[in-house]
Amino acid sequence: MQNVLSVFDIFAEISVCYNAMIDLHTHTLFSDGVLLPAELVQRAAHAGYRAIALTDHMDMSNIDFIIPRIVEAAKALSEHSPVQVIPGAELTHLPLTMIAEHVAKARKLGARIVIVHGETIAEPVIAGTNRAGIEAQADILSHPGLISIEDAALAQKKGVALEITARKGHSLTNGHVAKVAMATGAAMVINTDCHGPEDLISRERAAVILRAAGIPEESIETVFMNSQKFADNNQEELDA
């Protein structure tokens, strides 16, 4: 006899789906990650992820090489995995005057999530990168360090999300990022900046990191919903 899902089963499946982790910032061995895209996606599926973006480090030397391959991998893997795989890019340590053109180029090549590597205190990022990434209207400014209140306000105006990160070193300024984001109304997302399988986290762990950053309980769901919007927009583009 054919199994028929009851309405309660359907709602249970939807609840599980929408309570799973969405991670919009990860790396494969196309840059400094340790896993092939297929293995990263499989490990994300095993960890209960709903969606993952492959956002390897890129500059002028490799953007033409990586994005088409990530686009191809994301399409194939999404067809054979319960995880929605989103092709993306993290533009990293670019000269300020080159950021806007590379945001545009990444999108033209097929990246659906474009991240600019922000001014983390863990690395010698060029001063002004936060502002340049926001002005270029990247989708996400990753680990933006001691971002100014003025830049956070501009991010809110331009629709650029600020990242709360699970990655050590970069996460030292999560509290500051959350504070200025909440003060200006800038959107926040939480990502792992995954470089290896040990970096993948559950949605429950992500919620703990958000609490530790000083984000009130009633605002945590909003952060998750911001990531949900990116995943939904990607799916709408695929379905169009």
Secondary structure, DSSP 4 states (H G I P E B T S, - for coil): ------HHHHHHHHHHHHTS-EEEEE--TTTT-SS-HHHHHHHHHHTT-SEEEE--EE-TTTHHHHHHHHHHHHHHHHHSSSSEEEEEEEE-S--GGGHHHHHHHHHHHT-SEEEEE---TTTTPPTTHHHHHHHTT-SEEES--S--HHHHHHHHHHTPEEEEE-STTGGGGHHHHHHHHHHHT--EEEE--BSSGGG---HHHHHHHHHHTT--HHHHHHHHHHHHHHHHHHHHHHH-
